[in-house]
Amino acid sequence: MRTFVASKLVPFTGRLVVERLRCSGSYENGFFSFLGGDSDYVRILVNDRAMDLSSVCGKGETLTSGTVCRLPAFLKAMEKATATATKEFAQCGFTTSH
């Protein structure tokens, strides 16, 4: 009988969820009360765990220990990441078609 089962130690699947959050209104001393008005945010969950986005969006653009990022900052970071990835793929002979 086998005593070592890799699937019990290493997950072979994962789940990625990208949430777009709209926080409207504010209540006194509320979490988003200092923002004033509607605001859009992004939160990324990997296997039900919120990821730290402060290194992606910048510490000044994140809330709740870095797990919620302002949408414009996230989109700007994704544009930079896409440009970098496109250049790296091109060096390997891959091209993108739009």
Buried (B, 14 or more C-beta within 10 A) or exposed (E): EEEEEEEEEEEEEEEEEEEEEEBEEBEEEEEBEEBEEEBBBBBBBEEEEBBBBBEBBBEEBBBEEBBBBBBEBBEBBEEEEEEEEEEEEEEEEEEEEE
